[in-house]
Amino acid sequence: MPPILWTGKLSPTTRFMVNSSNLIGWITGNARNTSAMKCRIKTGYEGTVTDDVTRYEDVGLGQYTDISRALLEGAQLRGKVVLDVGCGTGIQSFLALEQGATRVIGGDMSEYMLGQCRKKANALGYGPEQIDLQQLDAESLPFNGGCFDAVICGMVLGLIPNQEMAVSEMVRVLRPGGFLSISTHGPEFYWEACETTFRAVPKSLVLGYRVEFWPRTEKAVSRMFTAAGLLDVRIRRLTWKHRFENGEKAYEFFASTSSAWWYSGFRADKIASVSQRIRAAFESRPVTEITSDVILAHGRRP
């Protein structure tokens, strides 16, 4: 089950407000309905409720490329068959191929993101024998055990309700001696944007709604890796600030790089007005910096 309480950084007042709503969600069952949570995230990344996902790479390519390079540094992928869980538009998959991976299987819940990845693969001259793409659920991978030399997963774990199950699944499909490398959201990831959004959203629309986001600490990720049976576990954390000339640009960065999936939790006739209200809050505060906080974790299957 996903954590009931908020696992990232917020101000004390906002944390109390959010956790009170989360507890109501637990009582009513909303915070335990993981199928609905995953459906809302998928809807956001399909671009069904807003078009923010269409600017995902225009705005976020630099950030996600830097994270992917940091994750794959020294990974020794040459000659290996690699599974990329939550491959998105393929930023990490194509880096793995550049580093000598023989074949990459890229999986994502969003057909829109997979479609963007296919377009890039065609443009780069990669065929299905080099990169094969398919829709999948990280909590239940559609592969036999011991299929892959390496499993990589970039900035996805924080959006998975049962993170322990997802890590166990990734370890299950590894061959003995294979390695798992994950980047995920640390507790301060985008906290300024989350704080502003929570304060701006009309409370009547979110009472009992547990937002589908579960950042974790270094210790928590390390425990997951150890519990899944991995050895030689290494954890490191990277944090930096994105700075913007005004709140409008900060909002565009936040919405585009996250695909604004949370809007799928609102009634369709409320999305436009809520979006305008959040955007206005970014401008009036103003929000001029947003923190990126990334946990990088590596482990080897015995």
Backbone torsions as a table, in degrees:
resi	resn	phi	psi	omega
1	MET	NA	146.7	176.8
2	PRO	-72.6	155.6	176.5
3	PRO	-59.8	141.8	178.3
4	ILE	-75.4	-45.2	-175.6
5	LEU	-85.9	157.3	-179.8
6	TRP	-64.7	133.8	-174.9
7	THR	-105.4	3.0	178.8
8	GLY	-109.3	-176.3	179.9
9	LYS	-79.9	136.2	171.0
10	LEU	-151.5	163.8	172.2
11	SER	-67.0	155.0	-179.0
12	PRO	-55.0	-41.9	-178.2
13	THR	-65.5	-46.4	-179.6
14	THR	-67.5	-37.8	177.8
15	ARG	-60.1	-43.6	179.2
16	PHE	-61.4	-44.4	180.0
17	MET	-62.1	-46.6	-177.6
18	VAL	-66.5	-44.5	-177.7
19	ASN	-69.2	-31.5	174.6
20	SER	-61.9	-43.6	177.3
21	SER	-65.2	-39.1	179.5
22	ASN	-63.1	-39.4	179.0
23	LEU	-65.6	-38.6	174.6
24	ILE	-62.4	-39.8	177.3
25	GLY	-62.2	-36.1	177.0
26	TRP	-66.5	-43.8	-178.3
27	ILE	-63.7	-42.0	-178.1
28	THR	-80.5	-15.0	179.9
29	GLY	100.3	-10.7	-178.9
30	ASN	-61.9	-38.9	-177.0
31	ALA	-78.7	-4.0	177.9
32	ARG	-107.8	-5.5	-177.5
33	ASN	-86.6	80.9	-174.5
34	THR	-69.4	-27.8	177.2
35	SER	-63.3	-42.3	178.2
36	ALA	-66.9	-37.6	178.2
37	MET	-60.3	-48.6	-179.5
38	LYS	-64.8	-35.2	178.2
39	CYS	-64.8	-39.2	179.8
40	ARG	-66.7	-41.3	177.8
41	ILE	-63.1	-46.6	178.9
42	LYS	-58.4	-44.1	179.5
43	THR	-58.0	-41.8	178.5
44	GLY	-62.8	-44.1	-177.7
45	TYR	-79.6	-7.2	170.9
46	GLU	-86.1	-11.7	-178.4
47	GLY	76.7	24.3	-176.1
48	THR	-74.3	-37.3	-173.7
49	VAL	-100.6	-28.4	174.0
50	THR	-141.7	168.9	177.8
51	ASP	-99.4	16.2	-177.7
52	ASP	-60.1	-34.2	-178.3
53	VAL	-62.9	-24.3	-179.6
54	THR	-68.7	-15.9	178.2
55	ARG	-106.1	12.2	-175.9
56	TYR	-53.9	-51.4	-179.0
57	GLU	-81.1	-33.0	179.1
58	ASP	-56.5	-39.3	-176.2
59	VAL	-96.8	-37.8	-169.5
60	GLY	-105.5	0.0	-175.5
61	LEU	-56.8	-43.7	-178.3
62	GLY	-61.9	-47.3	-179.2
63	GLN	-62.5	-49.4	-175.1
64	TYR	-71.5	-28.1	174.3
65	THR	-67.8	-43.3	178.6
66	ASP	-61.4	-42.7	179.4
67	ILE	-64.6	-42.7	-179.6
68	SER	-64.1	-42.1	178.8
69	ARG	-63.1	-40.6	178.4
70	ALA	-64.1	-39.8	-179.0
71	LEU	-67.1	-41.0	-174.1
72	LEU	-89.7	-1.0	179.6
73	GLU	-59.3	122.6	179.6
74	GLY	71.2	18.9	-173.7
75	ALA	-76.8	-16.7	179.2
76	GLN	56.8	64.3	-176.7
77	LEU	-94.0	-6.8	-175.1
78	ARG	-58.5	127.7	177.4
79	GLY	78.7	6.3	-174.3
80	LYS	-102.0	152.6	171.9
81	VAL	-95.6	123.6	-168.6
82	VAL	-121.1	137.8	170.2
83	LEU	-104.3	126.5	176.5
84	ASP	-108.9	105.1	-177.0
85	VAL	-87.5	122.9	-175.1
86	GLY	74.1	49.4	-171.6
87	CYS	-68.5	-20.1	-179.6
88	GLY	58.5	-130.1	-179.5
89	THR	-84.8	5.1	172.9
90	GLY	93.2	11.7	-177.5
91	ILE	-53.7	-48.3	-177.6
92	GLN	-76.0	-36.3	-180.0
93	SER	-60.8	-44.4	-177.9
94	PHE	-70.6	-31.7	173.9
95	LEU	-65.0	-38.4	178.0
96	ALA	-63.1	-40.9	177.1
97	LEU	-65.4	-40.3	177.6
98	GLU	-61.3	-30.6	-178.9
99	GLN	-88.0	8.7	170.6
100	GLY	103.7	5.9	176.3
101	ALA	-59.3	136.5	180.0
102	THR	-70.3	-41.1	-178.0
103	ARG	-153.3	141.9	176.4
104	VAL	-121.9	130.2	169.7
105	ILE	-100.8	115.4	-179.8
106	GLY	-103.3	126.2	180.0
107	GLY	-126.7	142.5	179.5
108	ASP	-153.3	156.3	177.4
109	MET	-78.9	-20.2	-173.8
110	SER	-98.0	119.8	175.5
111	GLU	-67.2	-31.1	177.8
112	TYR	-61.9	-48.7	-179.2
113	MET	-64.0	-40.7	177.2
114	LEU	-62.3	-37.4	177.4
115	GLY	-62.7	-40.8	176.9
116	GLN	-64.9	-37.9	178.7
117	CYS	-65.8	-40.2	178.2
118	ARG	-61.5	-42.2	179.2
119	LYS	-60.5	-43.2	179.7
120	LYS	-66.4	-40.3	179.1
121	ALA	-60.8	-43.4	178.5
122	ASN	-62.8	-43.0	-178.8
123	ALA	-65.5	-32.2	-179.0
124	LEU	-87.8	-4.9	177.2
125	GLY	84.5	18.0	177.6
126	TYR	-90.1	133.1	176.5
127	GLY	-99.5	177.0	-178.2
128	PRO	-64.7	-19.7	176.8
129	GLU	-73.3	-16.0	178.0
130	GLN	-104.3	-39.8	176.7
131	ILE	-138.8	118.4	-178.6
132	ASP	-113.1	129.3	-173.7
133	LEU	-116.3	139.2	178.5
134	GLN	-155.1	154.1	178.6
135	GLN	-78.6	137.8	179.9
136	LEU	-156.0	165.7	175.9
137	ASP	-112.1	122.3	-175.5
138	ALA	-62.8	-23.4	-180.0
139	GLU	-81.2	-9.4	-179.2
140	SER	-150.8	78.5	-173.9
141	LEU	-71.4	135.6	-174.5
142	PRO	-86.3	48.4	-177.5
143	PHE	-134.9	151.4	172.9
144	ASN	-69.9	161.2	179.2
145	GLY	-65.9	147.7	174.4
146	GLY	68.1	35.4	-176.9
147	CYS	-89.1	-23.3	-166.3
148	PHE	-124.5	146.4	174.7
149	ASP	-77.0	-29.7	-179.0
150	ALA	-150.0	145.4	172.1
151	VAL	-123.3	129.3	177.6
152	ILE	-122.4	149.4	-176.2
153	CYS	-150.9	113.3	-173.5
154	GLY	-109.4	114.4	172.2
155	MET	54.4	46.6	-180.0
156	VAL	-122.7	-35.5	-171.7
157	LEU	-54.7	-35.8	-179.3
158	GLY	-67.1	-10.5	178.7
159	LEU	-107.7	10.3	-178.7
160	ILE	-105.7	122.8	-177.5
161	PRO	-59.1	-49.7	-179.9
162	ASN	-103.0	84.7	-174.9
163	GLN	-67.3	-37.6	179.5
164	GLU	-61.6	-42.1	178.5
165	MET	-64.2	-41.3	-179.9
166	ALA	-62.4	-44.9	178.5
167	VAL	-62.7	-42.4	178.5
168	SER	-61.2	-39.4	178.3
169	GLU	-64.9	-41.7	179.4
170	MET	-64.9	-36.6	177.6
171	VAL	-70.1	-38.4	-178.9
172	ARG	-57.2	-39.7	-175.7
173	VAL	-85.4	0.1	176.4
174	LEU	-81.0	143.2	170.0
175	ARG	-74.2	153.3	173.3
176	PRO	-53.7	131.6	-176.5
177	GLY	89.9	-10.9	177.8
178	GLY	-74.4	166.5	-177.2
179	PHE	-127.8	152.7	175.8
180	LEU	-113.2	130.2	176.8
181	SER	-128.3	124.0	-176.8
182	ILE	-129.4	137.7	163.8
183	SER	-111.9	139.4	-179.5
184	THR	-149.5	175.1	-172.9
185	HIS	-78.8	122.9	172.6
186	GLY	-79.5	172.5	-173.1
187	PRO	-64.5	-20.4	-179.8
188	GLU	-100.3	8.1	-176.2
189	PHE	-61.6	118.7	176.4
190	TYR	55.5	28.7	-171.8
191	TRP	-64.6	-33.8	179.1
192	GLU	-63.5	-39.4	179.0
193	ALA	-69.9	-40.3	177.6
194	CYS	-63.5	-44.6	179.1
195	GLU	-57.2	-48.7	-178.3
196	THR	-64.6	-40.6	-179.0
197	THR	-65.8	-46.4	180.0
198	PHE	-60.5	-38.2	-179.2
199	ARG	-70.8	-30.8	-173.6
200	ALA	-84.8	-31.3	-174.7
201	VAL	-67.1	133.4	175.6
202	PRO	-56.9	124.9	-172.5
203	LYS	-64.6	-27.0	179.5
204	SER	-65.1	-22.4	-178.2
205	LEU	-86.2	-17.7	-173.2
206	VAL	-120.6	4.0	-179.3
207	LEU	-61.9	120.3	-178.5
208	GLY	85.7	6.3	179.8
209	TYR	-101.1	116.4	177.6
210	ARG	-93.1	111.3	-177.5
211	VAL	-58.4	139.4	-174.6
212	GLU	-80.7	67.9	-178.1
213	PHE	-152.8	122.9	-174.4
214	TRP	-133.7	74.9	176.5
215	PRO	-65.5	155.7	-177.4
216	ARG	-136.0	158.7	177.2
217	THR	-83.3	169.3	176.3
218	GLU	-59.3	-43.2	-179.5
219	LYS	-63.0	-40.2	-179.1
220	ALA	-64.7	-42.8	179.0
221	VAL	-66.9	-40.5	178.3
222	SER	-60.8	-41.4	178.9
223	ARG	-63.0	-39.8	178.2
224	MET	-60.7	-44.8	-178.8
225	PHE	-64.1	-44.6	-178.9
226	THR	-66.1	-42.3	179.6
227	ALA	-63.6	-28.9	178.9
228	ALA	-81.0	-0.9	175.7
229	GLY	92.4	10.5	-179.3
230	LEU	-77.8	148.0	177.1
231	LEU	-112.0	169.1	177.9
232	ASP	51.8	43.4	-176.8
233	VAL	-71.6	128.7	177.8
234	ARG	-125.8	132.7	-177.9
235	ILE	-128.4	135.8	169.0
236	ARG	-143.6	161.7	-173.7
237	ARG	-129.1	134.3	177.4
238	LEU	-118.9	132.0	175.0
239	THR	-133.5	142.8	176.0
240	TRP	-157.5	169.0	-178.3
241	LYS	-111.9	134.7	167.2
242	HIS	-95.2	128.4	-178.7
243	ARG	-114.4	141.9	-172.6
244	PHE	-131.6	153.4	-178.2
245	GLU	-75.7	-20.3	178.1
246	ASN	-160.9	172.0	-178.3
247	GLY	-66.5	-30.1	178.9
248	GLU	-60.0	-46.8	-179.8
249	LYS	-68.9	-34.6	176.7
250	ALA	-64.2	-41.8	178.1
251	TYR	-63.1	-44.2	-179.5
252	GLU	-60.6	-39.4	177.3
253	PHE	-63.8	-48.2	-178.9
254	PHE	-60.1	-49.9	-176.6
255	ALA	-68.3	-41.1	-175.4
256	SER	-73.1	-42.7	-176.8
257	THR	-75.9	-15.9	176.4
258	SER	-106.2	-6.4	-175.6
259	SER	62.4	12.3	175.0
260	ALA	47.1	45.7	-176.0
261	TRP	-62.7	-25.6	-174.8
262	TRP	-63.7	-21.2	178.4
263	TYR	-64.3	-19.6	178.1
264	SER	-69.7	-10.6	175.9
265	GLY	-85.3	-3.6	-179.0
266	PHE	-105.3	157.1	172.7
267	ARG	-61.6	143.0	-175.1
268	ALA	-56.7	-35.9	-177.3
269	ASP	-77.6	-3.7	-179.9
270	LYS	-105.6	-13.5	-171.5
271	ILE	-61.7	-45.2	-176.8
272	ALA	-62.4	-44.4	-177.7
273	SER	-69.8	-38.1	178.2
274	VAL	-66.4	-41.7	178.1
275	SER	-59.1	-44.3	178.6
276	GLN	-62.5	-39.2	-179.0
277	ARG	-67.1	-42.4	178.9
278	ILE	-66.6	-43.4	178.7
279	ARG	-58.9	-42.6	179.1
280	ALA	-63.6	-36.2	178.7
281	ALA	-66.9	-38.7	176.0
282	PHE	-61.0	-38.0	-178.0
283	GLU	-75.9	-36.5	-174.4
284	SER	-81.4	-27.2	-176.4
285	ARG	-61.0	-44.4	-18.8
286	PRO	-85.9	155.0	173.8
287	VAL	-89.4	114.2	-179.2
288	THR	-121.0	1.1	172.9
289	GLU	-147.8	146.4	179.5
290	ILE	-134.9	130.9	-178.0
291	THR	-84.8	135.3	165.0
292	SER	-104.0	130.9	-176.5
293	ASP	-136.4	109.4	-169.9
294	VAL	-123.8	129.7	173.6
295	ILE	-97.8	127.5	176.0
296	LEU	-109.5	126.4	-176.3
297	ALA	-132.2	138.4	179.9
298	HIS	-134.7	141.7	176.0
299	GLY	-156.8	158.4	-176.5
300	ARG	-117.0	136.4	175.7
301	ARG	-80.2	129.0	-178.8
302	PRO	-70.2	NA	NA
